Amino acid sequence: MPQLSPLNWILLFLLFWAAVLVVSVLIWWTKKNSFACMTSKKASILENKWNW
């Protein structure tokens, strides 16, 4: 592996954790949306309590 400057190591470290964060948020977002769709369909079946 070639020698990298300390700044490049810091950038690689930040890039790695940014990728981990993005993947975890995408996984959470897909789970959240599927759950929200199921609850919104169930909520539409219930009676509407709003008068407008």
C-alpha distance matrix in Angstrom:
0.0 3.8 6.6 8.7 12.4 14.3 16.1 13.2 12.4 16.2 16.4 13.9 15.9 19.1 18.2 17.4 20.8 22.6 21.7 22.9 26.0 26.8 26.6 28.8 31.3 31.6 32.3 34.8 36.4 37.0 38.6 40.7 42.0 43.1 44.9 46.5 47.8 49.4 51.1 52.3 53.9 55.6 56.7 58.3 60.5 61.9 64.7 64.0 65.2 64.9 68.2 66.6
3.8 0.0 3.7 6.3 9.9 12.6 14.2 11.6 11.7 15.4 15.6 13.8 16.2 19.1 18.4 18.4 21.7 23.1 22.7 24.3 27.1 27.8 28.1 30.4 32.5 32.9 34.0 36.4 37.7 38.6 40.4 42.2 43.4 44.8 46.6 47.9 49.2 51.1 52.7 53.6 55.5 57.2 58.1 59.6 62.0 63.4 66.1 65.2 66.2 65.8 69.0 67.2
6.6 3.7 0.0 3.8 6.8 9.5 11.7 9.8 9.8 13.5 14.3 13.2 15.2 18.1 18.1 18.4 21.3 22.8 23.0 24.6 27.0 28.0 28.7 30.7 32.7 33.5 34.7 36.8 38.1 39.4 41.1 42.6 44.0 45.6 47.2 48.4 50.0 51.9 53.2 54.2 56.2 57.9 58.6 60.2 62.7 63.8 66.5 65.4 66.3 65.8 68.9 67.2
8.7 6.3 3.8 0.0 3.8 6.5 8.0 6.0 6.6 10.0 10.7 10.1 12.3 14.8 15.0 15.8 18.5 19.8 20.4 22.1 24.2 25.2 26.3 28.2 29.9 30.9 32.4 34.2 35.4 36.9 38.7 40.0 41.4 43.2 44.7 45.7 47.4 49.4 50.5 51.4 53.6 55.3 55.8 57.4 60.0 61.1 63.6 62.5 63.2 62.6 65.7 64.0
12.4 9.9 6.8 3.8 0.0 3.8 5.4 5.3 6.5 8.9 10.0 10.8 12.6 14.5 15.3 16.7 18.8 20.0 21.2 23.0 24.6 25.7 27.3 29.0 30.4 31.7 33.4 34.9 36.0 37.8 39.6 40.5 42.0 44.1 45.4 46.2 48.0 50.2 51.1 51.8 54.2 55.9 56.2 57.8 60.5 61.5 63.8 62.5 63.1 62.3 65.4 63.6
14.3 12.6 9.5 6.5 3.8 0.0 3.8 5.4 5.1 6.3 8.7 9.8 10.5 12.4 14.1 15.3 16.8 18.3 20.0 21.3 22.6 24.3 25.9 27.2 28.6 30.3 31.9 33.1 34.4 36.4 37.9 38.7 40.4 42.6 43.6 44.4 46.5 48.5 49.2 50.1 52.6 54.1 54.3 56.1 58.8 59.5 61.8 60.5 60.9 60.2 63.4 61.8
16.1 14.2 11.7 8.0 5.4 3.8 0.0 3.8 5.4 5.1 6.2 8.6 9.8 10.6 12.2 14.2 15.6 16.3 18.3 20.1 21.0 22.3 24.3 25.8 26.7 28.3 30.3 31.4 32.4 34.6 36.3 36.8 38.3 40.7 41.8 42.3 44.4 46.6 47.3 47.9 50.5 52.1 52.2 53.9 56.7 57.4 59.6 58.1 58.6 57.7 60.7 59.0
13.2 11.6 9.8 6.0 5.3 5.4 3.8 0.0 3.8 5.4 5.0 6.1 8.5 9.8 10.2 12.1 14.3 15.0 16.2 18.3 19.7 20.6 22.4 24.2 25.4 26.6 28.5 30.0 30.9 32.8 34.6 35.5 36.9 39.0 40.4 41.1 42.9 45.1 46.0 46.7 49.1 50.8 51.1 52.7 55.4 56.4 58.7 57.4 58.0 57.2 60.3 58.5
12.4 11.7 9.8 6.6 6.5 5.1 5.4 3.8 0.0 3.8 5.4 5.1 6.1 8.6 9.7 10.5 12.5 14.1 15.3 16.6 18.3 19.8 21.2 22.7 24.3 25.7 27.2 28.6 30.0 31.9 33.3 34.4 36.0 38.0 39.2 40.1 42.1 44.1 44.9 45.9 48.3 49.8 50.2 52.0 54.6 55.4 57.9 56.7 57.3 56.8 60.0 58.4
16.2 15.4 13.5 10.0 8.9 6.3 5.1 5.4 3.8 0.0 3.8 5.4 5.0 6.2 8.5 9.9 10.8 12.1 14.2 15.5 16.5 18.2 20.1 21.2 22.4 24.3 25.9 26.9 28.2 30.4 31.8 32.5 34.3 36.5 37.4 38.1 40.3 42.4 43.0 43.8 46.4 47.9 48.0 49.9 52.6 53.3 55.6 54.3 54.7 54.0 57.2 55.7
16.4 15.6 14.3 10.7 10.0 8.7 6.2 5.0 5.4 3.8 0.0 3.8 5.4 5.1 6.0 8.5 10.0 10.3 12.1 14.2 15.1 16.1 18.2 19.8 20.7 22.2 24.2 25.4 26.3 28.4 30.2 30.9 32.3 34.6 35.8 36.4 38.3 40.6 41.3 42.0 44.5 46.2 46.3 47.9 50.7 51.6 53.9 52.5 53.1 52.3 55.4 53.7
13.9 13.8 13.2 10.1 10.8 9.8 8.6 6.1 5.1 5.4 3.8 0.0 3.8 5.4 5.0 6.1 8.7 9.7 10.5 12.3 14.1 15.2 16.5 18.4 19.8 21.0 22.6 24.3 25.4 27.1 28.8 29.9 31.4 33.4 34.7 35.6 37.4 39.5 40.5 41.4 43.6 45.3 45.7 47.4 50.0 51.0 53.5 52.4 53.2 52.6 55.8 54.2
15.9 16.2 15.2 12.3 12.6 10.5 9.8 8.5 6.1 5.0 5.4 3.8 0.0 3.8 5.5 5.2 6.4 8.6 10.0 10.8 12.4 14.3 15.7 16.8 18.5 20.2 21.5 22.7 24.3 26.2 27.5 28.5 30.3 32.3 33.3 34.3 36.4 38.2 39.0 40.1 42.5 43.9 44.3 46.2 48.7 49.5 52.0 51.0 51.6 51.2 54.5 53.0
19.1 19.1 18.1 14.8 14.5 12.4 10.6 9.8 8.6 6.2 5.1 5.4 3.8 0.0 3.8 5.4 5.3 6.0 8.6 9.9 10.4 12.1 14.2 15.3 16.3 18.1 20.0 20.9 22.0 24.3 25.8 26.3 28.1 30.3 31.3 32.0 34.1 36.2 36.8 37.7 40.2 41.7 41.9 43.7 46.4 47.1 49.5 48.2 48.7 48.2 51.4 49.9
18.2 18.4 18.1 15.0 15.3 14.1 12.2 10.2 9.7 8.5 6.0 5.0 5.5 3.8 0.0 3.8 5.6 5.0 6.1 8.6 9.8 10.4 12.3 14.2 15.2 16.4 18.4 19.8 20.7 22.6 24.5 25.3 26.7 28.8 30.2 30.9 32.7 34.9 35.9 36.6 38.9 40.6 41.0 42.6 45.2 46.3 48.7 47.5 48.3 47.7 50.9 49.2
17.4 18.4 18.4 15.8 16.7 15.3 14.2 12.1 10.5 9.9 8.5 6.1 5.2 5.4 3.8 0.0 3.8 5.5 5.2 6.3 8.7 10.0 10.8 12.4 14.3 15.5 16.8 18.5 19.9 21.5 23.0 24.3 25.9 27.7 29.0 30.1 31.9 33.8 34.9 35.9 38.1 39.6 40.3 42.0 44.5 45.5 48.2 47.2 48.1 47.8 51.1 49.6
20.8 21.7 21.3 18.5 18.8 16.8 15.6 14.3 12.5 10.8 10.0 8.7 6.4 5.3 5.6 3.8 0.0 3.8 5.3 4.9 6.0 8.5 9.8 10.4 12.1 14.1 15.3 16.3 18.0 20.0 21.2 22.1 24.0 26.0 26.9 27.9 30.1 31.8 32.6 33.8 36.2 37.5 37.9 39.9 42.3 43.1 45.7 44.7 45.4 45.1 48.5 47.2
22.6 23.1 22.8 19.8 20.0 18.3 16.3 15.0 14.1 12.1 10.3 9.7 8.6 6.0 5.0 5.5 3.8 0.0 3.8 5.4 5.0 6.1 8.6 9.9 10.5 12.2 14.2 15.2 16.1 18.4 20.0 20.6 22.2 24.4 25.6 26.2 28.2 30.4 31.1 31.9 34.4 36.0 36.2 37.9 40.6 41.5 43.9 42.7 43.5 43.0 46.2 44.7
21.7 22.7 23.0 20.4 21.2 20.0 18.3 16.2 15.3 14.2 12.1 10.5 10.0 8.6 6.1 5.2 5.3 3.8 0.0 3.8 5.4 5.1 6.1 8.5 9.9 10.5 12.3 14.2 15.1 16.6 18.5 19.7 21.0 22.9 24.4 25.4 27.0 29.1 30.3 31.1 33.3 35.0 35.6 37.2 39.7 40.9 43.5 42.5 43.6 43.2 46.5 44.9
22.9 24.3 24.6 22.1 23.0 21.3 20.1 18.3 16.6 15.5 14.2 12.3 10.8 9.9 8.6 6.3 4.9 5.4 3.8 0.0 3.8 5.5 5.3 6.2 8.6 10.0 10.7 12.3 14.1 15.7 16.8 18.2 20.1 21.6 22.8 24.1 26.0 27.7 28.7 30.0 32.2 33.5 34.2 36.2 38.4 39.5 42.2 41.5 42.4 42.4 45.8 44.5
26.0 27.1 27.0 24.2 24.6 22.6 21.0 19.7 18.3 16.5 15.1 14.1 12.4 10.4 9.8 8.7 6.0 5.0 5.4 3.8 0.0 3.8 5.5 5.2 6.1 8.6 9.9 10.5 12.0 14.3 15.4 16.1 18.1 20.2 21.0 21.9 24.1 25.9 26.6 27.7 30.2 31.5 31.9 33.8 36.3 37.1 39.7 38.7 39.5 39.3 42.7 41.4
26.8 27.8 28.0 25.2 25.7 24.3 22.3 20.6 19.8 18.2 16.1 15.2 14.3 12.1 10.4 10.0 8.5 6.1 5.1 5.5 3.8 0.0 3.8 5.5 5.1 6.1 8.6 9.8 10.3 12.3 14.3 15.0 16.2 18.5 19.9 20.5 22.3 24.5 25.5 26.2 28.5 30.2 30.7 32.3 34.9 36.0 38.5 37.5 38.5 38.1 41.4 39.9
26.6 28.1 28.7 26.3 27.3 25.9 24.3 22.4 21.2 20.1 18.2 16.5 15.7 14.2 12.3 10.8 9.8 8.6 6.1 5.3 5.5 3.8 0.0 3.8 5.5 5.1 6.2 8.6 9.8 10.8 12.5 14.1 15.4 17.0 18.6 19.9 21.4 23.2 24.6 25.7 27.6 29.2 30.1 31.7 34.0 35.3 38.1 37.4 38.7 38.6 42.0 40.6
28.8 30.4 30.7 28.2 29.0 27.2 25.8 24.2 22.7 21.2 19.8 18.4 16.8 15.3 14.2 12.4 10.4 9.9 8.5 6.2 5.2 5.5 3.8 0.0 3.8 5.4 5.1 6.1 8.5 10.1 10.7 12.1 14.3 15.7 16.6 18.1 20.1 21.6 22.6 24.1 26.2 27.4 28.2 30.2 32.4 33.4 36.2 35.6 36.7 36.8 40.3 39.2
31.3 32.5 32.7 29.9 30.4 28.6 26.7 25.4 24.3 22.4 20.7 19.8 18.5 16.3 15.2 14.3 12.1 10.5 9.9 8.6 6.1 5.1 5.5 3.8 0.0 3.8 5.4 5.0 5.9 8.6 9.8 10.1 12.0 14.2 15.1 15.9 18.0 19.9 20.7 21.7 24.1 25.5 25.9 27.8 30.3 31.2 33.8 32.9 33.9 33.8 37.2 36.0
31.6 32.9 33.5 30.9 31.7 30.3 28.3 26.6 25.7 24.3 22.2 21.0 20.2 18.1 16.4 15.5 14.1 12.2 10.5 10.0 8.6 6.1 5.1 5.4 3.8 0.0 3.8 5.4 5.0 6.2 8.7 9.7 10.5 12.5 14.2 15.1 16.5 18.6 20.0 20.8 22.7 24.6 25.3 26.8 29.2 30.6 33.3 32.5 33.9 33.8 37.1 35.7
32.3 34.0 34.7 32.4 33.4 31.9 30.3 28.5 27.2 25.9 24.2 22.6 21.5 20.0 18.4 16.8 15.3 14.2 12.3 10.7 9.9 8.6 6.2 5.1 5.4 3.8 0.0 3.8 5.4 5.4 6.4 8.6 10.2 11.1 12.6 14.3 15.8 17.2 18.8 20.2 21.9 23.3 24.5 26.2 28.2 29.6 32.6 32.2 33.7 34.0 37.4 36.4
34.8 36.4 36.8 34.2 34.9 33.1 31.4 30.0 28.6 26.9 25.4 24.3 22.7 20.9 19.8 18.5 16.3 15.2 14.2 12.3 10.5 9.8 8.6 6.1 5.0 5.4 3.8 0.0 3.8 5.6 5.2 6.0 8.6 10.1 10.6 12.0 14.2 15.6 16.5 18.0 20.2 21.3 22.1 24.2 26.3 27.3 30.1 29.7 30.8 31.1 34.6 33.8
36.4 37.7 38.1 35.4 36.0 34.4 32.4 30.9 30.0 28.2 26.3 25.4 24.3 22.0 20.7 19.9 18.0 16.1 15.1 14.1 12.0 10.3 9.8 8.5 5.9 5.0 5.4 3.8 0.0 3.8 5.4 5.0 6.1 8.6 9.8 10.3 12.1 14.3 15.2 16.0 18.3 19.9 20.5 22.1 24.6 25.8 28.4 27.7 29.0 29.0 32.4 31.2
37.0 38.6 39.4 36.9 37.8 36.4 34.6 32.8 31.9 30.4 28.4 27.1 26.2 24.3 22.6 21.5 20.0 18.4 16.6 15.7 14.3 12.3 10.8 10.1 8.6 6.2 5.4 5.6 3.8 0.0 3.8 5.5 5.3 6.3 8.6 9.9 10.7 12.6 14.5 15.4 16.9 18.8 19.9 21.3 23.4 25.1 28.0 27.6 29.4 29.6 32.9 31.8
38.6 40.4 41.1 38.7 39.6 37.9 36.3 34.6 33.3 31.8 30.2 28.8 27.5 25.8 24.5 23.0 21.2 20.0 18.5 16.8 15.4 14.3 12.5 10.7 9.8 8.7 6.4 5.2 5.4 3.8 0.0 3.8 5.6 5.4 6.3 8.7 10.1 11.0 12.6 14.4 15.9 17.0 18.4 20.3 22.1 23.4 26.6 26.5 28.1 28.8 32.3 31.6
40.7 42.2 42.6 40.0 40.5 38.7 36.8 35.5 34.4 32.5 30.9 29.9 28.5 26.3 25.3 24.3 22.1 20.6 19.7 18.2 16.1 15.0 14.1 12.1 10.1 9.7 8.6 6.0 5.0 5.5 3.8 0.0 3.8 5.6 5.1 6.0 8.6 10.0 10.6 12.0 14.3 15.4 16.1 18.2 20.3 21.3 24.2 23.8 25.1 25.6 29.1 28.3
42.0 43.4 44.0 41.4 42.0 40.4 38.3 36.9 36.0 34.3 32.3 31.4 30.3 28.1 26.7 25.9 24.0 22.2 21.0 20.1 18.1 16.2 15.4 14.3 12.0 10.5 10.2 8.6 6.1 5.3 5.6 3.8 0.0 3.8 5.4 5.0 6.1 8.6 9.9 10.3 12.3 14.2 14.9 16.3 18.7 20.2 22.9 22.4 24.2 24.4 27.7 26.6
43.1 44.8 45.6 43.2 44.1 42.6 40.7 39.0 38.0 36.5 34.6 33.4 32.3 30.3 28.8 27.7 26.0 24.4 22.9 21.6 20.2 18.5 17.0 15.7 14.2 12.5 11.1 10.1 8.6 6.3 5.4 5.6 3.8 0.0 3.8 5.5 5.2 6.4 8.8 10.0 10.9 12.7 14.3 15.7 17.4 19.2 22.4 22.5 24.5 25.2 28.5 27.7
44.9 46.6 47.2 44.7 45.4 43.6 41.8 40.4 39.2 37.4 35.8 34.7 33.3 31.3 30.2 29.0 26.9 25.6 24.4 22.8 21.0 19.9 18.6 16.6 15.1 14.2 12.6 10.6 9.8 8.6 6.3 5.1 5.4 3.8 0.0 3.8 5.5 5.2 6.3 8.7 10.2 10.8 12.3 14.5 16.0 17.2 20.4 20.7 22.4 23.4 26.9 26.5
46.5 47.9 48.4 45.7 46.2 44.4 42.3 41.1 40.1 38.1 36.4 35.6 34.3 32.0 30.9 30.1 27.9 26.2 25.4 24.1 21.9 20.5 19.9 18.1 15.9 15.1 14.3 12.0 10.3 9.9 8.7 6.0 5.0 5.5 3.8 0.0 3.8 5.4 5.2 6.0 8.6 9.8 10.2 12.1 14.4 15.5 18.3 18.0 19.6 20.2 23.7 23.1
47.8 49.2 50.0 47.4 48.0 46.5 44.4 42.9 42.1 40.3 38.3 37.4 36.4 34.1 32.7 31.9 30.1 28.2 27.0 26.0 24.1 22.3 21.4 20.1 18.0 16.5 15.8 14.2 12.1 10.7 10.1 8.6 6.1 5.2 5.5 3.8 0.0 3.8 5.5 5.2 6.2 8.6 9.8 10.7 12.8 14.7 17.6 17.5 19.8 20.5 23.6 22.8
49.4 51.1 51.9 49.4 50.2 48.5 46.6 45.1 44.1 42.4 40.6 39.5 38.2 36.2 34.9 33.8 31.8 30.4 29.1 27.7 25.9 24.5 23.2 21.6 19.9 18.6 17.2 15.6 14.3 12.6 11.0 10.0 8.6 6.4 5.2 5.4 3.8 0.0 3.8 5.6 5.4 6.4 8.7 10.2 11.3 13.2 16.5 17.2 19.5 20.8 24.0 23.8
51.1 52.7 53.2 50.5 51.1 49.2 47.3 46.0 44.9 43.0 41.3 40.5 39.0 36.8 35.9 34.9 32.6 31.1 30.3 28.7 26.6 25.5 24.6 22.6 20.7 20.0 18.8 16.5 15.2 14.5 12.6 10.6 9.9 8.8 6.3 5.2 5.5 3.8 0.0 3.8 5.4 5.0 6.0 8.6 10.0 10.9 14.1 14.6 16.4 17.9 21.3 21.4
52.3 53.6 54.2 51.4 51.8 50.1 47.9 46.7 45.9 43.8 42.0 41.4 40.1 37.7 36.6 35.9 33.8 31.9 31.1 30.0 27.7 26.2 25.7 24.1 21.7 20.8 20.2 18.0 16.0 15.4 14.4 12.0 10.3 10.0 8.7 6.0 5.2 5.6 3.8 0.0 3.8 5.4 4.9 6.2 8.8 10.0 12.7 12.4 14.7 15.5 18.7 18.4
53.9 55.5 56.2 53.6 54.2 52.6 50.5 49.1 48.3 46.4 44.5 43.6 42.5 40.2 38.9 38.1 36.2 34.4 33.3 32.2 30.2 28.5 27.6 26.2 24.1 22.7 21.9 20.2 18.3 16.9 15.9 14.3 12.3 10.9 10.2 8.6 6.2 5.4 5.4 3.8 0.0 3.8 5.4 5.2 6.7 9.2 12.2 12.8 15.7 16.9 19.7 19.5
55.6 57.2 57.9 55.3 55.9 54.1 52.1 50.8 49.8 47.9 46.2 45.3 43.9 41.7 40.6 39.6 37.5 36.0 35.0 33.5 31.5 30.2 29.2 27.4 25.5 24.6 23.3 21.3 19.9 18.8 17.0 15.4 14.2 12.7 10.8 9.8 8.6 6.4 5.0 5.4 3.8 0.0 3.8 5.5 5.4 6.9 10.5 11.9 14.4 16.4 19.4 19.9
56.7 58.1 58.6 55.8 56.2 54.3 52.2 51.1 50.2 48.0 46.3 45.7 44.3 41.9 41.0 40.3 37.9 36.2 35.6 34.2 31.9 30.7 30.1 28.2 25.9 25.3 24.5 22.1 20.5 19.9 18.4 16.1 14.9 14.3 12.3 10.2 9.8 8.7 6.0 4.9 5.4 3.8 0.0 3.8 5.4 5.3 8.2 8.7 10.9 12.7 15.9 16.5
58.3 59.6 60.2 57.4 57.8 56.1 53.9 52.7 52.0 49.9 47.9 47.4 46.2 43.7 42.6 42.0 39.9 37.9 37.2 36.2 33.8 32.3 31.7 30.2 27.8 26.8 26.2 24.2 22.1 21.3 20.3 18.2 16.3 15.7 14.5 12.1 10.7 10.2 8.6 6.2 5.2 5.5 3.8 0.0 3.8 5.4 7.4 7.7 10.9 12.1 14.7 14.8
60.5 62.0 62.7 60.0 60.5 58.8 56.7 55.4 54.6 52.6 50.7 50.0 48.7 46.4 45.2 44.5 42.3 40.6 39.7 38.4 36.3 34.9 34.0 32.4 30.3 29.2 28.2 26.3 24.6 23.4 22.1 20.3 18.7 17.4 16.0 14.4 12.8 11.3 10.0 8.8 6.7 5.4 5.4 3.8 0.0 3.8 6.5 8.6 11.8 13.9 16.2 16.9
61.9 63.4 63.8 61.1 61.5 59.5 57.4 56.4 55.4 53.3 51.6 51.0 49.5 47.1 46.3 45.5 43.1 41.5 40.9 39.5 37.1 36.0 35.3 33.4 31.2 30.6 29.6 27.3 25.8 25.1 23.4 21.3 20.2 19.2 17.2 15.5 14.7 13.2 10.9 10.0 9.2 6.9 5.3 5.4 3.8 0.0 3.8 6.4 8.9 11.7 14.2 15.6
64.7 66.1 66.5 63.6 63.8 61.8 59.6 58.7 57.9 55.6 53.9 53.5 52.0 49.5 48.7 48.2 45.7 43.9 43.5 42.2 39.7 38.5 38.1 36.2 33.8 33.3 32.6 30.1 28.4 28.0 26.6 24.2 22.9 22.4 20.4 18.3 17.6 16.5 14.1 12.7 12.2 10.5 8.2 7.4 6.5 3.8 0.0 3.8 6.2 9.1 11.0 12.9
64.0 65.2 65.4 62.5 62.5 60.5 58.1 57.4 56.7 54.3 52.5 52.4 51.0 48.2 47.5 47.2 44.7 42.7 42.5 41.5 38.7 37.5 37.4 35.6 32.9 32.5 32.2 29.7 27.7 27.6 26.5 23.8 22.4 22.5 20.7 18.0 17.5 17.2 14.6 12.4 12.8 11.9 8.7 7.7 8.6 6.4 3.8 0.0 3.8 5.6 7.8 9.3
65.2 66.2 66.3 63.2 63.1 60.9 58.6 58.0 57.3 54.7 53.1 53.2 51.6 48.7 48.3 48.1 45.4 43.5 43.6 42.4 39.5 38.5 38.7 36.7 33.9 33.9 33.7 30.8 29.0 29.4 28.1 25.1 24.2 24.5 22.4 19.6 19.8 19.5 16.4 14.7 15.7 14.4 10.9 10.9 11.8 8.9 6.2 3.8 0.0 3.8 6.4 9.0
64.9 65.8 65.8 62.6 62.3 60.2 57.7 57.2 56.8 54.0 52.3 52.6 51.2 48.2 47.7 47.8 45.1 43.0 43.2 42.4 39.3 38.1 38.6 36.8 33.8 33.8 34.0 31.1 29.0 29.6 28.8 25.6 24.4 25.2 23.4 20.2 20.5 20.8 17.9 15.5 16.9 16.4 12.7 12.1 13.9 11.7 9.1 5.6 3.8 0.0 3.8 5.5
68.2 69.0 68.9 65.7 65.4 63.4 60.7 60.3 60.0 57.2 55.4 55.8 54.5 51.4 50.9 51.1 48.5 46.2 46.5 45.8 42.7 41.4 42.0 40.3 37.2 37.1 37.4 34.6 32.4 32.9 32.3 29.1 27.7 28.5 26.9 23.7 23.6 24.0 21.3 18.7 19.7 19.4 15.9 14.7 16.2 14.2 11.0 7.8 6.4 3.8 0.0 3.8
66.6 67.2 67.2 64.0 63.6 61.8 59.0 58.5 58.4 55.7 53.7 54.2 53.0 49.9 49.2 49.6 47.2 44.7 44.9 44.5 41.4 39.9 40.6 39.2 36.0 35.7 36.4 33.8 31.2 31.8 31.6 28.3 26.6 27.7 26.5 23.1 22.8 23.8 21.4 18.4 19.5 19.9 16.5 14.8 16.9 15.6 12.9 9.3 9.0 5.5 3.8 0.0
